[in-house]
């Protein structure tokens, strides 16, 4: 990751243009060509530096719900269970952790009642208990790099 990548990450976390050509407008504000910005974002997502590039929606404001969930997955089943969990459209992120609860993921649903159903479906499919860790308070922490 070079200085330009760090500037892209810093600047595009806020005020991404809403326009006919948002990538062109964002690129111009960074002093880049549109194609350069797009190729850098593709590389940053492709190499895992960024896990996604896109808007964040507050599901609760749209009548939906979000929760953090965790599972104790036997190491020999980790990939299998990760595939089972990740194929669900309600799962937005899934992380391996070096902990007894070694799989953590986010469930986002269109209705609050759907959270419990998704958890029950995952438990039924995997045979493992899903720990529901609902949000009590929300904090936003921006990630900034020295450019």
Backbone as JSON, one array per atom type, in Angstrom:
{
  "sequence": "XXXXXXXXXXXXXXXXXXXXXXXXXXXXXXXXXXXXXXXXXXXXXXXXXXXXXXXXXXXXXXXXXXXXXXXXXXXXXXXXXXXXXXXXXXXXXXXXXXXXXXXXXXXXXXXXXXXXXXXXXXXXXXXXXXXXXXXXXXXXXXXXXXX",
  "N": [[0.86, -1.17, 0.0], [0.7, 2.08, -0.97], [1.37, 5.67, -0.72], [-0.64, 6.92, -2.23], [-2.69, 4.99, -2.22], [-3.3, 5.08, 0.53], [-4.27, 7.71, 0.72], [-6.54, 7.46, -0.89], [-8.1, 5.64, 0.63], [-8.41, 7.14, 3.0], [-9.71, 9.52, 2.06], [-12.05, 8.67, 0.69], [-13.73, 7.61, 2.56], [-15.54, 9.37, 3.48], [-17.89, 11.68, 2.16], [-18.19, 10.68, -0.52], [-18.72, 11.25, -3.93], [-22.0, 11.93, -5.16], [-23.09, 11.58, -8.13], [-23.31, 11.74, -11.76], [-20.96, 10.58, -12.69], [-19.41, 9.31, -10.42], [-16.94, 8.05, -9.75], [-15.15, 9.26, -11.48], [-15.34, 11.92, -10.61], [-14.46, 11.61, -7.94], [-11.88, 10.66, -8.43], [-10.73, 12.89, -9.69], [-10.68, 14.69, -7.55], [-8.71, 13.55, -6.09], [-6.57, 13.84, -7.7], [-6.16, 11.96, -9.7], [-6.55, 9.74, -12.55], [-9.72, 8.51, -13.64], [-9.73, 5.75, -14.36], [-7.41, 4.88, -13.07], [-8.08, 5.19, -10.35], [-10.22, 3.36, -10.14], [-8.89, 0.94, -10.8], [-7.06, 0.8, -8.69], [-8.8, 0.59, -6.48], [-10.0, -1.88, -7.11], [-7.72, -3.53, -6.88], [-7.08, -3.14, -4.14], [-9.33, -4.26, -2.94], [-9.2, -6.82, -4.03], [-6.76, -7.86, -3.04], [-7.31, -8.05, -0.4], [-6.85, -5.92, 1.3], [-8.92, -4.06, 1.56], [-12.12, -5.12, 2.57], [-14.47, -4.62, 1.36], [-15.97, -2.21, -0.85], [-18.14, 0.28, -0.71], [-21.41, 1.68, 0.0], [-22.49, 2.11, 3.42], [-25.3, 1.04, 5.04], [-27.77, 1.9, 7.42], [-29.43, -0.49, 8.77], [-31.46, -0.61, 10.68], [-32.81, 1.82, 10.44], [-34.26, 1.39, 8.19], [-36.12, -0.36, 8.99], [-35.07, -2.83, 9.43], [-32.71, -5.2, 10.88], [-29.63, -5.79, 12.66], [-27.06, -7.92, 13.78], [-24.28, -9.14, 15.68], [-22.71, -12.26, 15.5], [-21.48, -15.37, 16.81], [-19.62, -18.45, 16.65], [-18.51, -21.56, 18.01], [-16.36, -23.37, 16.3], [-15.25, -26.52, 15.33], [-11.86, -27.0, 14.42], [-11.33, -28.71, 12.23], [-13.63, -28.48, 10.77], [-13.88, -25.91, 9.97], [-13.65, -24.57, 7.4], [-15.77, -25.76, 5.99], [-18.02, -24.97, 7.56], [-17.75, -22.21, 7.36], [-18.3, -21.84, 4.63], [-20.99, -22.68, 4.61], [-22.18, -20.71, 6.22], [-21.46, -18.34, 4.88], [-22.78, -18.46, 2.43], [-25.27, -17.46, 2.76], [-27.49, -14.8, 2.11], [-27.88, -12.91, 4.09], [-25.57, -12.59, 5.52], [-22.97, -10.42, 6.05], [-20.3, -10.1, 6.69], [-17.56, -12.15, 7.7], [-15.4, -13.51, 9.99], [-12.41, -15.19, 10.98], [-11.33, -16.0, 14.21], [-8.84, -16.07, 16.74], [-9.71, -17.68, 19.13], [-11.85, -19.25, 21.59], [-14.52, -18.97, 20.74], [-14.44, -19.02, 17.59], [-15.36, -18.16, 15.09], [-16.75, -15.31, 13.8], [-19.42, -13.31, 12.75], [-21.5, -11.03, 10.85], [-24.95, -10.53, 10.87], [-27.46, -9.3, 8.86], [-30.73, -8.29, 8.46], [-33.98, -7.89, 6.86], [-36.09, -7.57, 8.58], [-36.55, -7.34, 12.14], [-37.39, -9.77, 13.37], [-36.42, -11.7, 11.67], [-33.76, -12.22, 12.26], [-33.54, -14.15, 14.39], [-34.56, -16.35, 13.03], [-32.68, -16.76, 10.98], [-30.45, -17.39, 12.55], [-31.39, -19.78, 13.73], [-31.63, -21.35, 11.41], [-28.94, -21.53, 10.59], [-27.87, -22.88, 12.8], [-29.29, -25.29, 12.57], [-28.37, -26.23, 10.07], [-25.58, -26.43, 10.45], [-25.27, -27.76, 12.84], [-24.23, -26.59, 15.06], [-24.04, -24.38, 17.89], [-25.13, -21.04, 17.69], [-24.06, -18.0, 18.89], [-25.75, -15.16, 19.76], [-25.02, -11.8, 19.59], [-26.22, -9.06, 20.16], [-26.28, -5.59, 19.18], [-25.72, -3.07, 21.52], [-25.01, -0.42, 21.81], [-24.06, 1.9, 19.33], [-21.02, 2.71, 17.73], [-18.93, 4.75, 15.74], [-15.94, 4.43, 14.2], [-13.57, 5.93, 12.43], [-11.18, 4.84, 10.06], [-7.98, 5.87, 9.59], [-5.1, 6.6, 7.67], [-1.66, 7.56, 7.72], [-0.78, 9.62, 5.23]],
  "CA": [[0.0, 0.0, 0.0], [1.52, 3.29, -1.07], [0.76, 6.92, -0.24], [-1.88, 7.17, -2.98], [-3.7, 4.08, -1.65], [-3.71, 5.61, 1.84], [-5.12, 8.88, 0.46], [-7.84, 6.97, -1.39], [-8.84, 5.09, 1.77], [-8.77, 8.24, 3.89], [-10.63, 10.5, 1.47], [-13.31, 8.13, 0.21], [-14.59, 7.18, 3.67], [-16.55, 10.41, 3.67], [-18.15, 12.58, 1.04], [-18.07, 10.11, -1.86], [-19.65, 12.04, -4.75], [-23.25, 11.4, -5.72], [-23.13, 12.28, -9.41], [-23.38, 10.83, -12.91], [-19.67, 9.89, -12.79], [-18.81, 9.5, -9.09], [-15.53, 7.65, -9.71], [-14.42, 10.32, -12.18], [-15.29, 13.08, -9.7], [-13.59, 11.26, -6.81], [-10.52, 10.59, -8.94], [-10.25, 14.26, -9.9], [-10.38, 15.31, -6.25], [-7.46, 12.93, -5.62], [-5.51, 14.07, -8.69], [-5.96, 10.7, -10.43], [-7.47, 9.41, -13.63], [-10.8, 7.62, -13.19], [-9.31, 4.35, -14.52], [-6.42, 4.58, -12.02], [-8.81, 5.02, -9.09], [-10.96, 2.1, -10.2], [-7.96, -0.19, -10.74], [-6.52, 0.73, -7.33], [-9.85, 0.04, -5.6], [-10.1, -3.31, -7.42], [-6.56, -4.19, -6.29], [-7.2, -3.11, -2.68], [-10.35, -5.26, -2.57], [-8.72, -8.14, -4.45], [-5.68, -8.38, -2.19], [-7.79, -8.16, 0.97], [-6.63, -4.71, 2.08], [-10.3, -3.67, 1.84], [-13.01, -6.27, 2.37], [-15.54, -4.17, 0.47], [-16.02, -0.78, -1.12], [-19.53, 0.61, -1.02], [-22.09, 2.41, 1.08], [-22.97, 1.42, 4.62], [-26.67, 1.42, 5.34], [-28.23, 1.63, 8.77], [-30.58, -1.37, 8.55], [-32.54, -0.29, 11.61], [-33.57, 2.96, 9.92], [-35.12, 0.87, 7.13], [-36.99, -1.37, 9.59], [-34.36, -4.1, 9.52], [-31.95, -5.47, 12.1], [-28.26, -6.26, 12.5], [-26.48, -8.46, 15.0], [-23.02, -9.86, 15.59], [-22.9, -13.64, 15.95], [-20.24, -16.14, 16.94], [-19.77, -19.91, 16.75], [-17.34, -22.4, 18.31], [-16.29, -24.3, 15.18], [-14.07, -27.4, 15.35], [-10.91, -26.59, 13.38], [-11.44, -29.55, 11.04], [-14.87, -28.14, 10.06], [-13.96, -24.47, 9.82], [-13.94, -24.18, 6.01], [-17.13, -26.23, 5.68], [-18.99, -24.11, 8.24], [-17.63, -20.87, 6.75], [-19.05, -21.87, 3.36], [-22.42, -22.75, 4.93], [-22.6, -19.41, 6.74], [-21.23, -17.28, 3.89], [-23.67, -18.52, 1.26], [-26.53, -16.8, 3.11], [-27.46, -13.39, 1.72], [-27.95, -12.05, 5.28], [-24.24, -12.49, 6.13], [-22.21, -9.39, 5.36], [-18.89, -10.23, 7.03], [-17.27, -13.36, 8.47], [-14.0, -13.46, 10.38], [-11.83, -16.21, 11.85], [-10.72, -15.42, 15.4], [-8.03, -16.97, 17.55], [-10.44, -17.67, 20.38], [-12.78, -20.37, 21.7], [-15.52, -18.59, 19.72], [-13.46, -18.74, 16.54], [-15.98, -17.61, 13.89], [-17.6, -14.16, 14.11], [-20.01, -12.79, 11.52], [-22.59, -10.06, 10.98], [-26.22, -10.89, 10.23], [-28.31, -8.14, 8.6], [-32.0, -8.76, 7.91], [-34.97, -6.86, 6.52], [-36.97, -7.39, 9.73], [-35.91, -7.82, 13.38], [-37.73, -11.16, 13.63], [-35.68, -12.62, 10.78], [-32.47, -12.56, 12.88], [-33.68, -15.43, 15.1], [-34.77, -17.41, 12.04], [-31.39, -17.02, 10.34], [-29.63, -18.11, 13.54], [-31.91, -21.15, 13.83], [-31.28, -22.05, 10.17], [-27.5, -21.83, 10.63], [-27.7, -23.93, 13.8], [-29.81, -26.55, 12.01], [-27.51, -26.68, 8.98], [-24.22, -26.74, 10.9], [-25.28, -28.55, 14.07], [-23.46, -25.85, 16.05], [-24.76, -23.27, 18.53], [-24.78, -19.67, 17.29], [-24.21, -17.04, 19.98], [-26.24, -13.87, 19.27], [-24.41, -10.69, 20.34], [-26.86, -7.86, 19.6], [-25.7, -4.28, 19.43], [-26.31, -2.29, 22.6], [-24.75, 0.96, 21.45], [-23.28, 1.96, 18.1], [-19.92, 3.66, 17.66], [-18.28, 4.79, 14.44], [-14.52, 4.76, 14.32], [-12.99, 6.04, 11.1], [-9.82, 4.35, 9.91], [-7.17, 6.86, 8.87], [-3.69, 6.27, 7.47], [-0.8, 8.71, 7.47], [-0.5, 9.6, 3.78]],
  "C": [[0.91, 1.23, 0.0], [0.74, 4.52, -0.59], [-0.56, 7.21, -0.95], [-3.0, 6.27, -2.47], [-4.21, 4.61, -0.32], [-4.59, 6.83, 1.67], [-6.5, 8.46, -0.02], [-8.68, 6.48, -0.22], [-9.3, 6.2, 2.7], [-9.88, 9.11, 3.3], [-11.99, 9.92, 1.11], [-14.19, 7.56, 1.32], [-15.71, 8.16, 3.92], [-16.72, 11.18, 2.37], [-17.87, 11.97, -0.33], [-19.11, 10.79, -2.74], [-20.89, 11.26, -5.18], [-23.43, 12.2, -7.02], [-23.25, 11.25, -10.53], [-22.1, 10.01, -13.03], [-18.93, 10.01, -11.45], [-17.33, 9.11, -9.03], [-14.65, 8.69, -10.4], [-14.26, 11.53, -11.26], [-14.37, 12.81, -8.51], [-12.13, 11.23, -7.25], [-9.93, 11.99, -9.13], [-9.89, 14.93, -8.58], [-9.09, 14.75, -5.65], [-6.3, 13.17, -6.57], [-5.18, 12.83, -9.5], [-6.88, 10.63, -11.64], [-8.52, 8.45, -13.08], [-10.38, 6.16, -13.26], [-8.29, 3.95, -13.46], [-7.11, 4.35, -10.68], [-9.52, 3.67, -9.07], [-10.01, 0.91, -10.09], [-7.33, -0.32, -9.35], [-7.55, 0.17, -6.35], [-10.03, -1.46, -5.85], [-8.95, -4.09, -6.8], [-6.67, -4.26, -4.77], [-8.25, -4.1, -2.19], [-9.85, -6.67, -2.89], [-7.64, -8.72, -3.56], [-6.06, -8.44, -0.71], [-7.5, -6.95, 1.84], [-7.97, -4.11, 2.5], [-11.17, -4.9, 1.66], [-14.22, -5.9, 1.52], [-15.38, -2.68, 0.24], [-17.45, -0.47, -1.53], [-20.15, 1.31, 0.16], [-22.4, 1.5, 2.26], [-24.36, 1.95, 4.92], [-27.0, 1.07, 6.78], [-29.53, 0.83, 8.64], [-31.76, -1.02, 9.46], [-33.41, 0.87, 11.11], [-34.52, 2.55, 8.79], [-36.05, -0.21, 7.66], [-36.34, -2.72, 9.74], [-33.64, -4.25, 10.85], [-30.57, -5.99, 11.74], [-27.81, -6.82, 13.83], [-25.12, -9.07, 14.67], [-23.28, -11.26, 16.13], [-21.56, -14.35, 15.99], [-20.56, -17.61, 17.1], [-18.43, -20.51, 17.18], [-17.3, -23.48, 17.22], [-15.06, -25.19, 15.35], [-13.16, -27.06, 14.17], [-11.06, -27.41, 12.1], [-12.71, -29.28, 10.23], [-14.93, -26.66, 9.69], [-14.33, -24.05, 8.4], [-15.35, -24.57, 5.61], [-18.18, -25.3, 6.28], [-18.94, -22.7, 7.66], [-18.4, -20.81, 5.44], [-20.55, -21.9, 3.62], [-22.94, -21.39, 5.39], [-22.55, -18.36, 5.62], [-22.18, -17.33, 2.7], [-25.03, -17.86, 1.53], [-26.46, -15.32, 2.75], [-27.47, -12.44, 2.93], [-26.58, -11.84, 5.93], [-23.42, -11.47, 5.35], [-20.71, -9.49, 5.62], [-18.72, -11.52, 7.82], [-15.78, -13.4, 8.73], [-13.62, -14.66, 11.23], [-11.14, -15.48, 13.01], [-9.92, -16.49, 16.12], [-8.61, -16.95, 18.96], [-11.29, -18.94, 20.43], [-13.96, -20.17, 20.74], [-14.71, -18.12, 18.51], [-14.04, -18.26, 15.21], [-16.96, -16.52, 14.3], [-18.13, -13.6, 12.8], [-21.15, -11.85, 11.83], [-23.79, -10.57, 10.21], [-27.03, -9.61, 10.09], [-29.57, -8.63, 7.9], [-32.96, -7.61, 7.67], [-35.95, -6.6, 7.66], [-36.27, -7.91, 10.98], [-36.19, -9.3, 13.65], [-36.96, -12.15, 12.79], [-34.33, -13.02, 11.37], [-32.55, -13.93, 13.54], [-33.86, -16.58, 14.12], [-33.47, -17.77, 11.34], [-30.48, -17.8, 11.28], [-30.09, -19.56, 13.64], [-31.56, -21.96, 12.58], [-29.81, -22.44, 10.15], [-27.23, -22.95, 11.64], [-28.16, -25.28, 13.26], [-28.86, -27.11, 10.94], [-26.14, -27.13, 9.47], [-24.18, -27.7, 12.08], [-24.52, -27.88, 15.2], [-24.3, -24.71, 16.62], [-24.22, -21.93, 18.03], [-25.07, -18.76, 18.48], [-24.6, -15.7, 19.36], [-25.7, -12.77, 20.17], [-24.97, -9.37, 19.81], [-26.18, -6.57, 20.04], [-26.46, -3.59, 20.56], [-26.18, -0.8, 22.29], [-23.85, 0.96, 20.23], [-22.23, 3.05, 18.18], [-19.37, 3.62, 16.25], [-16.86, 5.24, 14.66], [-13.96, 4.78, 12.91], [-11.56, 5.54, 11.11], [-9.05, 5.36, 9.07], [-5.73, 6.38, 8.81], [-2.91, 7.55, 7.26], [-0.37, 8.63, 6.01], [0.77, 10.36, 3.46]]
}
